[in-house]
């Protein structure tokens, strides 16, 4: 008896005639699907085949790409530690451009620093007529009056507001010694401008004169950092009569002690302001203010270095004025307030 022939498990098939539309892609299995087989997701398949779906998807991808590019570009303009070569604003931009609120604050700061002459710098400056007179009168150090001002880069600090004012704060890293100075770009009725007084830490009577000669009994404004203190001695030994504050400035060595009449209106305001801005560990932080002080006629450069605080002119170093573009009422804060950023640091 002969052995049975092995079964042929491979049935012969006649070739299939391929015509347009005979096969479709079976998305779930990755194979060709016969026309007669049911689709796994018929509604989805039909929706994906519509022309407007394809066009809409492509458009969405393009829009997302554009949005990501714009966000990256803006981040590079206001990022921390921007190098000098990363951005540039030419002198022509200052002269010919429309310097309204659409100009980036960092570009305004750069235009001010990179100006090639006084006329160009004043185009980027708040209160240009007044500043022009002060510069012409020699009220600025040679380094700060150079054209252009040598600097290594800009570091964004924060955006702040004081009363109806709003401004952006930057540290400019100076080329000569690597120290830093503060630049405030202010929202004015003429557009964004640099506050020159803040940059040069301007005050009518300099610290050298105050320390050596006093103020002659007159009240003079000073830009300084202030914090609460408790040093009561000499003629200001009565802590019930005086409130003590520590005063420091990048333009003097060491510190001064200022004394305000306790419970006066500005003393209560200043104590509340400082108390609300203590560090996370509870320590007192130095805050920028413009104080009006009175020193002894023979100077305050003695060991105790004490002055009377006659008044508080301004929170922050940016002086309010008629040229300021008011912040809308719903955004106004009573005191200088950081909208974002960290603790205030003392300029080097």
Phi and psi in degrees as a GROMACS rama.xvg file:
@    title "Ramachandran Plot"
@    xaxis  label "Phi"
@    yaxis  label "Psi"
@TYPE xy
-71.2938  150.241  UNK-2
-70.0314  143.616  UNK-3
-66.1435  147.611  UNK-4
-69.8949  138.981  UNK-5
-63.9867  142.805  UNK-6
-70.8036  141.785  UNK-7
-91.3559  102.33  UNK-8
-72.2524  -7.5678  UNK-9
-106.697  96.7092  UNK-10
-70.2124  139.288  UNK-11
-70.3692  136.876  UNK-12
-124.894  140.919  UNK-13
-77.5801  143.81  UNK-14
-59.4738  142.767  UNK-15
-90.4194  132.974  UNK-16
-78.7842  123.832  UNK-17
-95.3596  122.533  UNK-18
-125.607  157.066  UNK-19
-53.6271  129.594  UNK-20
89.8068  -2.63392  UNK-21
-67.4296  -38.3747  UNK-22
-113.727  147.648  UNK-23
-130.334  158.563  UNK-24
-77.0074  125.339  UNK-25
-87.2029  100.061  UNK-26
-61.862  -34.1  UNK-27
-75.1408  -27.1053  UNK-28
-113.216  -9.25998  UNK-29
70.3715  29.8042  UNK-30
-130.036  172.396  UNK-31
-76.1155  133.907  UNK-32
-108.128  134.363  UNK-33
-69.2371  152.132  UNK-34
-55.3354  -31.1288  UNK-35
-83.475  -16.1165  UNK-36
-72.6068  144.044  UNK-37
-74.2871  145.201  UNK-38
-76.0275  145.66  UNK-39
-70.3841  -43.5628  UNK-40
-125.454  79.9099  UNK-41
-61.4326  -41.0957  UNK-42
-66.8384  -41.7602  UNK-43
-65.0499  -41.7254  UNK-44
-62.6261  -42.4705  UNK-45
-65.4739  -38.3538  UNK-46
-67.3543  -39.5062  UNK-47
-68.884  -24.4337  UNK-48
-81.4141  -8.99063  UNK-49
-74.1781  137.846  UNK-50
-59.9458  -39.7496  UNK-51
-67.6381  -26.2034  UNK-52
-67.2686  -43.2519  UNK-53
-64.6803  -45.5996  UNK-54
-62.4355  -43.9294  UNK-55
-63.1329  -39.3809  UNK-56
-65.5917  -43.7349  UNK-57
-62.9526  -42.5296  UNK-58
-61.6898  -41.1991  UNK-59
-62.5387  -42.6393  UNK-60
-62.2059  -41.7797  UNK-61
-63.7301  -44.0248  UNK-62
-63.2526  -40.0341  UNK-63
-63.0936  -41.6227  UNK-64
-62.042  -41.4321  UNK-65
-63.9878  -44.3027  UNK-66
-61.023  -43.9149  UNK-67
-62.9721  -40.4381  UNK-68
-63.9728  -42.3703  UNK-69
-64.8224  -42.4624  UNK-70
-63.0136  -40.0699  UNK-71
-66.5203  -37.98  UNK-72
-66.5279  -45.1255  UNK-73
-64.951  -37.6243  UNK-74
-62.3155  -36.1745  UNK-75
-68.6843  -21.8838  UNK-76
-82.1434  -30.4934  UNK-77
-116.759  14.5131  UNK-78
-68.2448  166.2  UNK-79
-80.7115  133.94  UNK-80
73.1812  37.6198  UNK-81
-68.321  129.71  UNK-82
-77.0664  156.452  UNK-83
-60.5223  -35.7082  UNK-84
-79.2053  -8.01537  UNK-85
-72.9905  -35.4553  UNK-86
-133.392  156.517  UNK-87
-152.816  144.031  UNK-88
-126.874  119.523  UNK-89
-78.9966  163.678  UNK-90
-62.5494  -33.6723  UNK-91
-61.9607  -33.9472  UNK-92
-63.4275  -37.1991  UNK-93
-68.8702  -37.1295  UNK-94
-82.6392  -43.4803  UNK-95
-99.4722  -22.8931  UNK-96
-76.9137  162.068  UNK-97
-89.5973  105.603  UNK-98
-91.6999  66.0564  UNK-99
-96.2444  -158.253  UNK-100
-72.1341  -11.1355  UNK-101
-76.81  -13.3608  UNK-102
-76.6296  130.698  UNK-103
-63.1626  139.78  UNK-104
-54.5382  -39.6362  UNK-105
-66.9207  -34.4913  UNK-106
-66.8687  -35.1228  UNK-107
-63.7692  -45.2227  UNK-108
-61.1655  -42.2504  UNK-109
-66.9942  -41.1854  UNK-110
-59.2851  -39.4475  UNK-111
-63.7628  -47.7305  UNK-112
-69.5496  -37.1382  UNK-113
-91.6055  5.14415  UNK-114
-56.5041  139.446  UNK-115
-90.3241  -10.5757  UNK-116
-158.742  172.946  UNK-117
-63.2434  -43.9872  UNK-118
-58.6988  -43.588  UNK-119
-65.5114  -41.1707  UNK-120
-65.3273  -38.497  UNK-121
-65.8788  -23.2127  UNK-122
-66.8626  -23.904  UNK-123
-98.3558  3.74929  UNK-124
-109.775  139.635  UNK-125
-69.6393  142.482  UNK-126
50.6725  59.4046  UNK-127
-62.1464  -34.3747  UNK-128
-64.4159  -47.1202  UNK-129
-63.8526  -45.7944  UNK-130
-63.7005  -38.9173  UNK-131
-59.0187  -39.5491  UNK-132
-66.6761  -41.166  UNK-133
-66.8787  -41.4986  UNK-134
-66.3452  -41.9494  UNK-135
-63.6614  -26.8185  UNK-136
-87.3344  7.62415  UNK-137
79.2081  22.5799  UNK-138
-86.7904  42.6926  UNK-139
-159.108  143.656  UNK-140
-68.1586  153.752  UNK-141
-56.7694  -41.2844  UNK-142
-61.4155  -36.5901  UNK-143
-85.5157  -11.4709  UNK-144
-103.478  10.4706  UNK-145
-74.5606  158.633  UNK-146
-130.867  107.038  UNK-147
-79.4464  171.566  UNK-148
-81.8812  126.879  UNK-149
-71.3992  124.73  UNK-150
-149.084  155.35  UNK-151
-95.6429  -26.4317  UNK-152
174.788  175.01  UNK-153
-120.099  142.527  UNK-154
-124.878  117.91  UNK-155
-68.7202  135.121  UNK-156
-103.105  -67.2455  UNK-157
-167.686  168.264  UNK-158
-109.468  128.737  UNK-159
-129.871  165.885  UNK-160
-143.095  148.977  UNK-161
-141.364  113.761  UNK-162
62.0676  -122.934  UNK-163
-92.2608  2.31224  UNK-164
-92.1997  150.607  UNK-165
-138.671  136.781  UNK-166
-154.454  158.934  UNK-167
-102.777  136.495  UNK-168
-111.071  134.565  UNK-169
-130.536  149.69  UNK-170
-97.3529  126.853  UNK-171
-100.379  127.518  UNK-172
-87.6956  112.89  UNK-173
-74.2225  143.504  UNK-174
-74.6666  -34.6066  UNK-175
-66.1146  -48.963  UNK-176
-125.447  1.47686  UNK-177
76.3699  1.60481  UNK-178
-73.7273  174.003  UNK-179
-122.272  151.093  UNK-180
-130.346  159.798  UNK-181
-94.1445  132.777  UNK-182
-119.333  128.409  UNK-183
-112.405  122.216  UNK-184
-101.541  113.839  UNK-185
-103.274  144.143  UNK-186
-82.2559  109.219  UNK-187
-116.041  174.04  UNK-188
-67.1869  -16.9023  UNK-189
-97.5454  1.31491  UNK-190
114.322  -168.817  UNK-191
-79.5069  130.245  UNK-192
-139.845  154.131  UNK-193
-81.4762  134.816  UNK-194
-85.3476  102.142  UNK-195
-61.879  -39.9298  UNK-196
-60.2788  -39.6636  UNK-197
-66.0002  -42.3333  UNK-198
-62.296  -44.8828  UNK-199
-91.332  -1.05704  UNK-200
55.3432  51.2326  UNK-201
-69.0285  140.586  UNK-202
-152.876  141.371  UNK-203
-56.9852  -36.5126  UNK-204
-114.35  121.235  UNK-205
-72.708  162.4  UNK-206
-64.2346  -36.6491  UNK-207
-58.7486  -42.8345  UNK-208
-69.2875  -39.4371  UNK-209
-63.0711  -43.8531  UNK-210
-70.2496  -33.0863  UNK-211
-92.604  -32.9174  UNK-212
-120.06  -9.03749  UNK-213
76.0871  -166.777  UNK-214
-110.735  7.46219  UNK-215
63.9895  27.5673  UNK-216
81.8345  -5.46102  UNK-217
-86.0343  156.676  UNK-218
-92.6214  127.384  UNK-219
-128.184  144.891  UNK-220
-83.2948  143.382  UNK-221
-137.134  144.29  UNK-222
-94.2284  124.051  UNK-223
-154.034  170.272  UNK-224
-99.2731  140.295  UNK-225
-135.111  146.141  UNK-226
-147.517  160.055  UNK-227
-69.1978  143.163  UNK-228
-143.013  179.827  UNK-229
-141.339  34.2663  UNK-230
-93.3981  106.276  UNK-231
-117.172  116.504  UNK-232
-159.943  167.143  UNK-233
53.775  -133.135  UNK-234
-73.6367  -8.22234  UNK-235
-112.18  38.8628  UNK-236
-79.6454  -18.0614  UNK-237
-85.3922  103.35  UNK-238
-72.1578  -15.3976  UNK-239
-82.7273  -19.7368  UNK-240
-94.3945  -32.3701  UNK-241
-123.286  149.652  UNK-242
-106.518  132.475  UNK-243
-99.3509  137.968  UNK-244
-134.022  143.343  UNK-245
-89.7475  133.164  UNK-246
-120.508  128.004  UNK-247
-133.591  159.618  UNK-248
-148.548  145.453  UNK-249
-62.9502  -15.1591  UNK-250
-95.6786  3.5999  UNK-251
-135.645  155.801  UNK-252
-90.5257  143.87  UNK-253
76.305  -155.066  UNK-254
-139.461  160.812  UNK-255
-116.943  162.948  UNK-256
-117.244  126.487  UNK-257
-109.49  147.223  UNK-258
-129.543  123.526  UNK-259
-108.896  145.41  UNK-260
-58.4978  117.901  UNK-261
-59.2277  136.927  UNK-262
69.725  9.97256  UNK-263
-67.6888  165.029  UNK-264
-59.2957  -46.1685  UNK-265
-74.0586  -28.3915  UNK-266
-65.6853  -44.5204  UNK-267
-62.4217  -41.6637  UNK-268
-63.9621  -44.108  UNK-269
-67.4848  -42.1776  UNK-270
-63.2436  -41.9934  UNK-271
-64.3704  -41.9627  UNK-272
-60.6645  -45.7049  UNK-273
-71.289  -38.4686  UNK-274
-62.619  -36.0319  UNK-275
-75.2999  -8.65746  UNK-276
-121.038  33.7505  UNK-277
-72.8291  157.872  UNK-278
-70.113  171.293  UNK-279
-60.0803  -28.5379  UNK-280
-90.7743  6.57995  UNK-281
88.7399  -2.5097  UNK-282
-75.7514  153.655  UNK-283
-73.8167  135.311  UNK-284
-108.152  144.145  UNK-285
-74.2403  134.777  UNK-286
-125.766  144.131  UNK-287
-75.0387  131.458  UNK-288
-148.532  162.897  UNK-289
-108.282  113.428  UNK-290
-102.281  154.232  UNK-291
-108.625  116.701  UNK-292
-119.467  162.227  UNK-293
-133.198  125.118  UNK-294
-115.37  165.932  UNK-295
-65.6932  155.019  UNK-296
-63.844  -33.5684  UNK-297
-85.9627  3.76594  UNK-298
103.804  165.377  UNK-299
-118.142  19.6733  UNK-300
-83.5205  24.9649  UNK-301
-82.8705  -177.138  UNK-302
-62.5359  -41.2031  UNK-303
-76.078  -29.0948  UNK-304
47.9795  65.1341  UNK-305
-113.204  141.837  UNK-306
-136.847  158.208  UNK-307
-92.7418  134.685  UNK-308
-92.9097  109.342  UNK-309
-83.9811  -26.8896  UNK-310
-168.923  165.952  UNK-311
-112.657  116.384  UNK-312
-85.8243  -40.2852  UNK-313
-159.433  136.607  UNK-314
-79.0721  134.773  UNK-315
81.4844  175.744  UNK-316
-101.421  -4.04871  UNK-317
-89.9701  116.741  UNK-318
-78.2492  134.973  UNK-319
-68.8031  160.579  UNK-320
-172.805  172.425  UNK-321
-68.8054  -18.6327  UNK-322
-81.9773  -7.81272  UNK-323
-70.5786  135.306  UNK-324
-82.9388  112  UNK-325
-62.2047  141.291  UNK-326
-73.9558  141.016  UNK-327
-51.6664  146.249  UNK-328
-52.8782  -37.6923  UNK-329
-70.6741  -10.3018  UNK-330
-107.973  -0.323497  UNK-331
-76.8233  134.367  UNK-332
-112.867  153.877  UNK-333
-71.5603  -36.9038  UNK-334
-119.93  174.302  UNK-335
-62.7165  130.003  UNK-336
-139.73  129.562  UNK-337
-76.9695  129.205  UNK-338
-80.7917  -32.9666  UNK-339
-158.626  158.378  UNK-340
122.766  -179.956  UNK-341
-104.132  -158.003  UNK-342
-69.8433  151.264  UNK-343
-70.9676  134.283  UNK-344
-110.382  149.836  UNK-345
-76.5378  132.906  UNK-346
-63.3023  145.121  UNK-347
